């Protein structure tokens, strides 16, 4: 039992390492890279937690998972109790255990990290969540309160929408999700590759929400199929969580050439439609041999690692700062390097060059150097005079970011937007329209899965409070 282990003995346990598929093998398939911990390794890692009283890791979690509690139960080999705590606090724990940047959140707050390595909270979350999916018969059934008679519409089946749906269903409200695509998960399904997040994981998490009574209607584009005002008339409250799926353009010559993709389109073709990945997939994708991805975030890493798996001999990241400034997770950068991805740093694209038939043939680039910090706090890239050159490529993928899609907001003129087209919401997620709340990327701009989930959870609490006052 963990209570019998002294703090000194816990401090002596070294952090476990995640088993991974061999890089040479995995760079040519879409199997999940991280293989998960064994029971023995998970329990030993959980025993590293010293159960400190001030619980700073919880403060670092956007959805406020009771981390020491579920980790403590895992350390005692009480997996059912650990799963109950985790699923109570987090609507998508198996997802979070795979894609959340724990190193910048809960693990960055871990006391163990002050003089060593933090507890591998993300690995433990994944282990418990995966165990729960495989052992549903051993889990305590969720007792739902009596129906409140209130109906809530949720726009978007991504991380924010799914989280809000689970929280509101547990409060006794009738929840209906309206999804524009033909399947669940939003960015979890179309944006994150199978080698990071298997689609079966999304299916299992969504099935659990269905058991709470959450209903999902597909192929409904709010703003086209139905308008926001119409939803507001039919439902007692609305939560907008349709993300930010409009690409940010590079605004350089050649963006309209054949062989140029926006990251969202490229990843959607492969992840959602199976292009180049599944036998018999009808959606096409260009399998370039020399592929350049412009950007340095997690989406750029997903694109470049996907291009490698689709057969690229050279899969390249083009980034105008240094690796130190890259916003991508350290694990994603590590995996990409192991898989043969090239990192071309301090380089900015000037134009995309095409051949006589309109196909991409090269990327015109310029070397950069770092100057003074800009508004983001990062050093601003400054062009190096006379350093222009051309990089031979046949596919270019723009992964510099996304903007808000205006389809929904165009049908609600009274909905306040900021200068970027994102919905303006207060600290409770309430928009300028009474009873209409919003969260996730449509409010924040492009951000992480877990921050969107945090918005979903906090907005659900605010919606519940608002409905209760009516």
C-alpha positions as CSV (number, residue, x, y, z in Angstrom):
1,X,0.0,0.0,0.0
2,X,1.3,3.5,-0.8
3,X,0.7,4.7,2.7
4,X,3.4,2.5,3.9
5,X,6.0,3.9,1.6
6,X,8.2,6.7,3.1
7,X,8.7,10.0,1.3
8,X,12.4,9.1,1.1
9,X,11.7,5.8,-0.6
10,X,9.3,7.5,-3.0
11,X,11.9,10.2,-3.9
12,X,14.3,7.4,-4.7
13,X,12.1,5.9,-7.5
14,X,13.2,7.1,-10.9
15,X,10.6,8.3,-13.5
16,X,9.4,5.6,-15.8
17,X,9.9,5.8,-19.5
18,X,7.2,5.4,-22.1
19,X,7.6,2.4,-24.4
20,X,7.6,3.5,-28.0
21,X,7.5,1.8,-31.4
22,X,10.8,1.7,-33.2
23,X,11.3,5.0,-35.2
24,X,12.4,3.3,-38.4
25,X,9.2,1.1,-38.4
26,X,6.7,3.7,-37.2
27,X,7.8,6.4,-39.7
28,X,6.1,4.3,-42.4
29,X,2.9,3.3,-40.7
30,X,0.1,5.0,-38.6
31,X,0.3,2.8,-35.5
32,X,0.3,4.6,-32.2
33,X,3.8,5.6,-31.2
34,X,3.5,5.6,-27.5
35,X,2.6,2.0,-26.4
36,X,1.4,2.7,-22.8
37,X,2.7,1.6,-19.4
38,X,2.4,-1.9,-17.9
39,X,0.5,-2.2,-14.6
40,X,3.7,-2.7,-12.7
41,X,5.3,0.4,-14.3
42,X,2.2,2.5,-13.7
43,X,1.9,1.6,-10.0
44,X,5.6,2.3,-9.5
45,X,5.3,5.7,-11.2
46,X,2.2,6.5,-9.1
47,X,4.2,5.7,-6.0
48,X,6.6,8.5,-6.9
49,X,3.8,11.0,-5.9
50,X,4.5,12.4,-2.4
51,X,0.9,13.4,-1.9
52,X,1.8,17.0,-1.0
53,X,-0.9,19.0,0.9
54,X,-1.1,22.1,-1.4
55,X,-1.7,20.0,-4.5
56,X,-0.1,22.4,-7.1
57,X,-0.6,19.9,-9.9
58,X,-4.4,20.4,-9.7
59,X,-3.9,24.1,-10.1
60,X,-2.0,23.4,-13.3
61,X,-4.8,21.3,-14.8
62,X,-7.4,23.3,-16.9
63,X,-10.1,20.8,-16.0
64,X,-9.1,20.5,-12.3
65,X,-8.6,16.8,-12.2
66,X,-8.1,15.6,-8.6
67,X,-4.6,14.3,-9.6
68,X,-3.2,13.2,-6.2
69,X,-6.4,11.3,-5.5
70,X,-6.5,9.2,-8.6
71,X,-2.7,8.7,-8.5
72,X,-2.9,7.6,-4.9
73,X,-5.6,5.0,-5.7
74,X,-3.5,3.8,-8.6
75,X,-0.5,3.5,-6.3
76,X,-2.6,1.2,-4.1
77,X,-3.6,-0.8,-7.1
78,X,-7.3,0.3,-6.7
79,X,-7.9,0.9,-10.4
80,X,-11.6,1.1,-10.1
81,X,-11.5,3.9,-7.6
82,X,-8.8,5.7,-9.6
83,X,-10.9,5.4,-12.8
84,X,-14.0,6.7,-10.9
85,X,-12.1,9.8,-9.8
86,X,-10.6,10.5,-13.2
87,X,-13.8,10.0,-15.2
88,X,-15.7,12.2,-12.7
89,X,-13.4,15.1,-13.3
90,X,-12.5,14.7,-16.9
91,X,-14.9,13.9,-19.8
92,X,-12.0,12.7,-22.1
93,X,-9.2,11.3,-19.9
94,X,-7.9,8.8,-22.5
95,X,-7.6,11.7,-25.0
96,X,-5.9,14.0,-22.5
97,X,-3.4,11.3,-21.5
98,X,-2.2,11.3,-25.1
99,X,-2.3,14.8,-26.4
100,X,-2.3,17.3,-23.5
101,X,0.9,19.3,-23.0
102,X,1.3,18.1,-19.4
103,X,4.9,19.3,-19.3
104,X,3.5,22.9,-19.4
105,X,0.6,22.3,-17.1
106,X,0.1,19.8,-14.2
107,X,3.6,18.3,-14.5
108,X,5.2,21.7,-14.5
109,X,3.7,22.4,-11.1
110,X,4.7,19.0,-9.6
111,X,6.9,19.4,-6.5
112,X,9.0,16.4,-7.6
113,X,10.1,18.5,-10.6
114,X,11.9,21.1,-8.3
115,X,14.9,18.8,-7.7
116,X,14.4,16.2,-10.4
117,X,11.7,14.9,-12.7
118,X,8.0,15.4,-12.1
119,X,5.6,12.6,-11.7
120,X,4.5,11.3,-15.2
121,X,0.9,12.4,-14.6
122,X,0.0,12.2,-18.3
123,X,1.2,8.6,-18.6
124,X,-0.8,7.7,-15.5
125,X,-3.9,9.4,-16.8
126,X,-3.7,7.4,-20.0
127,X,-3.1,4.1,-18.2
128,X,-6.1,4.5,-15.9
129,X,-8.4,5.8,-18.7
130,X,-7.4,2.9,-20.9
131,X,-7.9,0.4,-18.1
132,X,-11.4,1.9,-17.6
133,X,-12.3,1.4,-21.2
134,X,-11.3,-2.2,-21.1
135,X,-13.0,-2.9,-17.8
136,X,-16.4,-1.2,-17.9
137,X,-18.0,-4.0,-15.9
138,X,-15.8,-3.1,-12.9
139,X,-16.7,0.6,-12.9
140,X,-19.2,2.3,-10.6
141,X,-22.3,3.4,-12.6
142,X,-22.8,7.1,-12.7
143,X,-26.1,8.1,-10.9
144,X,-27.8,10.8,-12.9
145,X,-30.1,13.4,-11.1
146,X,-33.7,13.7,-12.1
147,X,-34.3,15.5,-15.4
148,X,-34.5,19.2,-15.1
149,X,-36.7,19.6,-18.1
150,X,-34.1,22.1,-19.6
151,X,-32.6,21.6,-23.1
152,X,-29.1,22.7,-24.1
153,X,-27.8,22.8,-27.7
154,X,-24.1,22.5,-28.2
155,X,-22.5,23.6,-31.5
156,X,-19.6,21.4,-32.3
157,X,-18.5,17.9,-31.3
158,X,-14.9,18.7,-30.5
159,X,-13.2,18.8,-27.1
160,X,-15.0,21.8,-25.7
161,X,-18.4,20.6,-26.9
162,X,-17.9,17.1,-25.7
163,X,-16.7,18.2,-22.3
164,X,-19.6,20.6,-21.8
165,X,-22.1,17.9,-22.9
166,X,-20.9,15.5,-20.3
167,X,-21.0,18.0,-17.5
168,X,-24.5,19.2,-18.5
169,X,-25.9,15.7,-18.9
170,X,-24.6,14.9,-15.4
171,X,-26.5,17.9,-14.1
172,X,-29.8,16.4,-15.5
173,X,-30.2,18.6,-18.6
174,X,-31.2,17.3,-22.0
175,X,-28.2,17.8,-24.3
176,X,-28.1,17.8,-28.1
177,X,-24.8,18.3,-30.0
178,X,-25.0,19.6,-33.6
179,X,-21.9,18.6,-35.6
180,X,-21.1,19.8,-39.1
181,X,-19.1,16.7,-40.1
182,X,-20.3,13.1,-40.4
183,X,-18.4,11.9,-37.3
184,X,-17.5,12.8,-33.8
185,X,-14.5,14.4,-32.2
186,X,-14.0,17.6,-34.2
187,X,-10.3,18.4,-34.2
188,X,-9.6,15.3,-32.2
189,X,-10.6,13.2,-35.2
190,X,-9.8,15.3,-38.3
191,X,-6.7,17.2,-36.9
192,X,-4.8,14.7,-34.8
193,X,-3.2,11.7,-36.6
194,X,-3.8,8.1,-35.7
195,X,-0.3,7.6,-34.5
196,X,-0.9,10.1,-31.7
197,X,-4.6,9.5,-31.0
198,X,-6.2,6.3,-32.3
199,X,-9.8,6.9,-33.5
200,X,-11.0,4.0,-31.3
201,X,-10.1,6.1,-28.3
202,X,-12.4,8.9,-29.4
203,X,-15.2,6.4,-30.2
204,X,-15.0,5.0,-26.6
205,X,-15.0,8.4,-25.0
206,X,-18.0,9.5,-27.0
207,X,-19.9,6.2,-26.3
208,X,-19.5,7.0,-22.6
209,X,-21.2,10.4,-23.1
210,X,-24.0,8.6,-25.1
211,X,-24.6,6.5,-22.0
212,X,-25.3,9.7,-20.1
213,X,-28.0,10.6,-22.6
214,X,-26.1,13.0,-24.8
215,X,-27.5,13.0,-28.4
216,X,-25.5,14.0,-31.5
217,X,-26.9,15.2,-34.8
218,X,-24.4,15.1,-37.7
219,X,-24.1,17.0,-41.0
220,X,-25.7,20.1,-39.5
221,X,-23.8,23.3,-40.3
222,X,-25.0,26.0,-37.9
223,X,-25.2,29.1,-40.1
224,X,-26.4,27.2,-43.1
225,X,-28.5,24.2,-42.1
226,X,-29.9,26.1,-39.1
227,X,-29.1,29.5,-37.7
228,X,-28.0,30.4,-34.2
229,X,-31.3,32.4,-33.5
230,X,-33.3,29.4,-34.5
231,X,-31.3,27.2,-32.0
232,X,-31.9,29.8,-29.3
233,X,-35.6,29.7,-29.8
234,X,-35.8,25.9,-29.6
235,X,-33.4,25.4,-26.6
236,X,-33.1,26.9,-23.2
237,X,-29.4,27.6,-23.6
238,X,-26.7,27.3,-26.4
239,X,-23.0,26.6,-26.1
240,X,-21.0,27.4,-29.2
241,X,-17.8,25.3,-29.5
242,X,-17.3,25.1,-33.3
243,X,-13.6,25.8,-33.1
244,X,-11.4,27.9,-35.4
245,X,-11.1,26.0,-38.7
246,X,-10.4,28.8,-41.2
247,X,-6.7,28.7,-42.3
248,X,-4.5,31.7,-41.7
249,X,-3.0,32.5,-45.2
250,X,0.7,33.0,-45.8
251,X,0.0,35.9,-48.1
252,X,2.9,35.1,-50.4
253,X,3.0,34.5,-54.1
254,X,2.2,31.0,-55.3
255,X,-0.3,30.0,-52.6
256,X,-2.9,29.0,-55.2
257,X,-0.5,26.5,-57.0
258,X,-1.4,22.8,-57.2
259,X,0.4,21.0,-54.4
260,X,-0.2,23.6,-51.7
261,X,-2.4,22.6,-48.7
262,X,-3.6,24.3,-45.6
263,X,-2.9,22.1,-42.6
264,X,-6.5,21.6,-41.8
265,X,-7.3,20.3,-45.3
266,X,-4.3,18.0,-45.4
267,X,-4.9,16.5,-42.0
268,X,-8.7,16.2,-42.6
269,X,-8.1,14.3,-45.9
270,X,-5.8,11.8,-44.2
271,X,-7.3,11.5,-40.7
272,X,-11.0,11.8,-41.3
273,X,-11.3,10.6,-44.9
274,X,-8.5,8.0,-44.8
275,X,-6.7,9.5,-47.9
276,X,-3.4,7.7,-48.4
277,X,-3.9,5.8,-45.2
278,X,-6.8,3.4,-45.7
279,X,-7.1,1.0,-48.6
280,X,-9.9,2.0,-50.9
281,X,-10.2,5.6,-49.6
282,X,-11.9,7.7,-52.3
283,X,-10.5,11.0,-51.0
284,X,-7.2,11.9,-52.8
285,X,-4.1,13.3,-51.3
286,X,-0.8,14.3,-53.0
287,X,2.0,12.1,-51.7
288,X,4.9,14.4,-52.2
289,X,8.5,13.2,-52.1
290,X,9.9,16.6,-51.0
291,X,7.4,18.1,-48.6
292,X,7.8,21.5,-46.8
293,X,5.7,22.3,-43.8
294,X,5.7,26.0,-42.8
295,X,5.2,26.5,-39.0
296,X,6.5,25.2,-35.7
297,X,3.5,24.1,-33.6
298,X,1.9,20.8,-32.9
299,X,-0.1,21.0,-36.1
300,X,3.1,21.4,-38.1
301,X,4.5,18.4,-36.4
302,X,1.4,16.4,-37.2
303,X,1.6,17.4,-40.8
304,X,5.3,16.7,-41.3
305,X,5.1,13.3,-39.5
306,X,2.1,12.4,-41.7
307,X,4.0,13.4,-44.8
308,X,6.8,11.1,-43.8
309,X,4.3,8.2,-43.3
310,X,2.8,8.9,-46.8
311,X,6.3,8.2,-48.3
312,X,8.1,11.6,-48.3
313,X,11.9,11.2,-48.7
314,X,12.4,14.7,-47.4
315,X,9.8,15.9,-44.9
316,X,10.9,19.4,-43.7
317,X,9.8,21.9,-41.1
318,X,10.4,25.5,-42.2
319,X,10.5,27.8,-39.2
320,X,11.6,31.4,-38.9
321,X,12.9,31.2,-35.4
322,X,15.1,28.6,-33.6
323,X,14.0,25.3,-32.1
324,X,14.0,26.9,-28.7
325,X,11.1,29.2,-29.7
326,X,9.0,26.4,-31.3
327,X,5.6,26.1,-29.6
328,X,5.3,22.3,-30.4
329,X,5.5,19.8,-27.6
330,X,9.0,18.6,-26.8
331,X,7.8,15.0,-27.2
332,X,6.5,15.8,-30.7
333,X,9.8,17.4,-31.8
334,X,11.7,14.4,-30.4
335,X,9.5,11.9,-32.2
336,X,9.7,13.8,-35.5
337,X,13.5,13.9,-35.4
338,X,13.7,10.2,-34.6
339,X,11.5,9.6,-37.7
340,X,13.8,11.4,-40.1
341,X,12.1,14.8,-40.2
342,X,14.4,17.7,-41.2
343,X,14.3,21.0,-39.3
344,X,15.2,24.0,-41.3
345,X,15.4,26.8,-38.7
346,X,15.8,30.6,-39.0
347,X,14.2,30.4,-42.5
348,X,11.1,32.2,-43.8
349,X,9.2,31.5,-47.0
350,X,9.1,34.3,-49.6
351,X,7.1,32.6,-52.3
352,X,6.0,29.3,-53.7
353,X,7.5,28.6,-57.1
354,X,5.5,26.6,-59.8
355,X,6.3,24.9,-63.0
356,X,4.7,25.6,-66.4
357,X,1.7,23.4,-65.5
358,X,0.9,25.1,-62.3
359,X,2.4,22.5,-59.9
360,X,4.7,23.4,-57.0
361,X,8.4,23.0,-57.9
362,X,10.2,24.9,-55.2
363,X,9.9,27.1,-52.1
364,X,11.7,30.4,-52.3
365,X,13.2,31.1,-48.8
366,X,15.3,33.6,-46.9
367,X,17.6,33.1,-43.9
368,X,16.6,35.0,-40.7
369,X,18.4,36.0,-37.6
370,X,16.8,36.8,-34.2
371,X,16.4,40.4,-33.2
372,X,14.7,42.1,-30.2
373,X,11.7,40.4,-28.5
374,X,8.3,41.2,-30.0
375,X,4.9,41.5,-28.3
376,X,4.8,37.7,-27.7
377,X,8.1,37.9,-25.7
378,X,9.9,35.9,-28.4
379,X,12.8,37.3,-30.3
380,X,11.6,38.8,-33.6
381,X,13.0,37.2,-36.8
382,X,14.9,39.7,-39.0
383,X,15.8,38.9,-42.6
384,X,19.4,38.4,-43.5
385,X,20.2,40.4,-46.6
386,X,21.3,38.5,-49.7
387,X,20.4,35.1,-48.1
388,X,17.6,34.1,-50.5
389,X,17.6,30.6,-52.0
390,X,15.2,28.0,-53.5
391,X,14.4,24.7,-51.8
392,X,13.2,22.1,-54.3
393,X,9.8,20.7,-53.1
394,X,6.6,19.2,-54.7
395,X,4.2,19.8,-51.8
396,X,3.9,22.8,-49.4
397,X,1.7,22.7,-46.3
398,X,0.7,25.9,-44.5
399,X,0.6,25.2,-40.7
400,X,1.0,28.7,-39.3
401,X,-2.4,28.8,-37.6
402,X,-6.2,29.2,-38.0
403,X,-8.9,31.8,-37.7
404,X,-12.6,31.7,-36.7
405,X,-15.0,30.4,-39.4
406,X,-17.5,33.1,-40.1
407,X,-20.4,30.8,-41.2
408,X,-22.1,30.7,-37.8
409,X,-21.4,34.2,-36.6
410,X,-22.7,35.7,-39.9
411,X,-26.2,34.6,-39.0
412,X,-26.1,36.3,-35.6
413,X,-25.4,40.0,-36.1
414,X,-26.0,40.8,-32.4
415,X,-23.2,38.4,-31.4
416,X,-20.1,40.5,-30.4
417,X,-16.9,39.5,-32.1
418,X,-13.3,40.8,-31.6
419,X,-11.1,42.1,-34.4
420,X,-10.0,38.5,-35.4
421,X,-13.6,37.3,-35.7
422,X,-13.6,35.3,-32.5
423,X,-16.7,35.4,-30.2
424,X,-16.4,37.7,-27.2
425,X,-17.3,35.9,-24.0
426,X,-17.1,36.9,-20.3
427,X,-15.3,34.9,-17.6
428,X,-18.4,32.6,-17.4
429,X,-18.4,32.0,-21.2
430,X,-21.5,34.1,-21.6
431,X,-21.6,36.0,-25.0
432,X,-23.4,39.2,-25.8
433,X,-26.6,37.2,-26.4
434,X,-28.4,36.1,-23.3
435,X,-28.4,32.3,-22.8
436,X,-25.7,31.9,-25.5
437,X,-22.3,30.8,-24.2
438,X,-19.1,30.0,-26.1
439,X,-15.7,28.5,-25.4
440,X,-12.7,26.8,-27.0
441,X,-10.9,28.0,-30.2
442,X,-13.9,30.1,-31.4
443,X,-13.2,32.3,-28.3
444,X,-9.5,31.8,-27.8
445,X,-8.3,31.4,-31.3
446,X,-6.1,28.3,-32.0
447,X,-5.2,26.7,-28.7
448,X,-4.8,23.3,-27.1
449,X,-7.3,20.5,-26.6
450,X,-7.1,20.8,-22.8
451,X,-7.7,24.5,-22.8
452,X,-10.8,24.0,-24.9
453,X,-11.9,21.3,-22.5
454,X,-11.4,23.7,-19.6
455,X,-13.7,26.2,-21.3
456,X,-16.3,23.4,-21.8
457,X,-16.2,22.5,-18.2
458,X,-16.3,26.0,-16.7
459,X,-19.0,27.1,-19.2
460,X,-21.1,24.1,-18.4
461,X,-21.0,25.1,-14.7
462,X,-22.0,28.6,-15.7
463,X,-24.9,27.3,-17.9
464,X,-26.1,25.1,-15.2
465,X,-26.1,28.0,-12.7
466,X,-27.8,30.3,-15.2
467,X,-30.5,27.7,-16.0
468,X,-31.1,27.1,-12.3
469,X,-31.8,30.8,-11.8
470,X,-34.5,30.8,-14.4
